[in-house]
Amino acid sequence: MEALPARTLLDYFAYAVSSGKPDLLVSKVRGAWTPVSAAEFGRKTRGFALGLASLGVDRRDRVAILSENRPEWPMADFATLALGAVSVPVYTSYLPPQIEYLLNDSSAKVVVVSGAFELAKVLEVAPSCPSLKHVISIEDPDGAPGVILFDEVVRRGEQVLSVDPTAFDERVKAIVPTDQATMIYTSGTTGEPKGAVLSHQNFVSNVVATSQYYPSGPTEVALSFLPLAHVFERMADYTYFSQRATITYAESIEKLSENFLEVRPHFFAAVPRVYEKMLARVQAAVEQAPPIRQKIFAWGTGVGAERARLLQRHEPVPFFLKLQYKLADKLVFSKVKARLGGRFRFAISGGAPLGRETAEFFWGAGVEVYEGYGLTETSPVLTCNRPGAWKLGSVGRPIDGVKIVIAADGEVLVKGPNVMEGYWRKPEETAKSFDADGWFKTGDIGRIDDEGYLTLTDRKKEIIVNAYGKNIAPAPIEGALKMTRYIASAVLIGDRRKFLSALIVPNFDNLKTWAATHGVTATSPAELIKLPQVRALLQGTIDFANGSEPSEYRIKAFSLLANDFSIDGGELTPTLKVKRRVIAQKYRKEIDEMYAAAAESEDAAS
């Protein structure tokens, strides 16, 4: 099904509302999956829009949304857009100082919060936000002074509609494609967050271009679990609205496994870390299975990988391999697909490069994960793999309307109708983001092959330059480490150093299984990583990953960490990207000790 022809995002709202569906949106309320009908969604959104207007919200005003994924999120978003105002999404993982920065930088007039936890953060910083006039809580604010209940704003708007039934539609008619729709702040992996200003036509062009590749319809269900503050999930949800698919909001990432079985989605969008965690759980289960099942799993994945390679090259699958795959599907892959609910059609991966080994596993299992590429500043999709045109290890071909060239230094440069107009109140930063010919500089390093597929190798700002001036891309090496059995996370260190080292977080599920079978005892991860047998095991794993790479690409020292990198710990952005600067500072002691120990070993050997 092609995307609905649209001028603005509000056309998608109107189309979805007119579907008459009893379950346009679904979320879990007090332990039960609860639908919101198309009629109810339309009623509350229209009421909230005019309620916002009664509070003084007008064209180009900013309305911040600080909430987990739930039906009120798109209600607040579409209501803001209907007034010609600009929505400013805020991650719920943000701490009060980060929220204060975004509210002040955007000059938000209103902030919509989900409940008590987020409300407390806003009330803490509100006195320091002079532009903030109103705080609206979706859940009962429990007597917090000056806070307005979401449903009360809806009632105010409905009173306006009772007097003037055309009030909402007249507002919508005034919106044009070039109007600003949202301001999405970059995650700040390399510096201060910047608000990328995106228009209606930026998003609409992306929805139109991508919908033709991934058709859906009113009878199908999407599972939404990436934060709606993330441009990737935001655009995906607009696409679902444009095709009248049911959107079910997951409870949380932690409950994702349960939600897959309860919701039984047809499709979803996720970042690579989600797929990596899924694969790790499968591998952990296989580790504890009897030897015969482990052999069957290894055989099945081999059969699946061979079939996937043939399909990718558009070559016929031999009859005997078809029979083998049918058996492998029954014995191995059916269990993987059952974990996704049993009626899964496809998934999209974006936000960061997907490891080739992870992609090969899912494709081999018959779980089609189409990897794409984009940025906040490009609304977001630039390239994608798609049915009939996919290549593992690549991020696909450019979508319709997007042009891509590779600069002399390897940077990916782009033009297209989805590219932002600029950063909010940062003209110098905006100017630096474009070259003299108007190409947007993505900051990513990549190459385009003879068939037009783009492959990314690293972030330009994350390239490690060692003490000898050699440029080293960390992502491929880290990806190789994470695909080994006993490593969950890895961050490469080596800028201005003589050799590479790594901070390693073991895969403790697999490591505990290994320890139990080898008579190694420890009461905690912290104790486990101190044992010489564990260090020797990880040394062997790293040696395997090093392979026959040239000296400058080999990891010659490592430090084991007892806790994985996290958003709460400050090492990951809300989109699960590594904050290298934060990690380098936080683990400076471990890093310095690694290199000091290596220097002592060199001295002793000389």
Secondary structure, DSSP 8 states (H G I E B T S, - for coil): ------SSHHHHHHHHHTT--TTSEEEEETTEEEEE-HHHHHHHHHHHHHHHHHTT--TT-EEEEE--SSTHHHHHHHHHHHTT-EEEEE-TT--HHHHHHHHHHHT-SEEEE-SHHHHHHHHHHGGG-TT--EEEESS--TT-TTEEEHHHHHHHHHHHHHH-TTHHHHHHHT--TTSEEEEEE---SSSS--EEEEEHHHHHHHHHHHHTTS---TT-EEEE-S-TTSHHHHHHHHHHHHTT-EEEE-S-STTHHHHHHHH--SEEEE-HHHHHHHHHHHHHHHHTS-HHHHHHHHHHHHHHHHHHHHHHTT----HHHHHHHHHHIIIIIHHHHHTTTS---EEEE-SS---HHHHHHHHHTT--EEEEEE-GGGSSEEEE-BTTB--TTS--EE-TT-EEEE-TTSEEEEE-TTS-SEETT-HHHHHHTB-TTS-EEEEEEEEE-TTS-EEEEEEGGG-EE-TT--EE-HHHHHHHHHTSTTEEEEEEE-TTSSSEEEEEEE-HHHHHHHHHHTT---SSHHHHTTSHHHHHHHHHHHHHHHTT--GGGSEEEEEE-SS---TTTTSB-TT--B-HHHHHHHTHHHHHHHHHHHHHHHHHH-
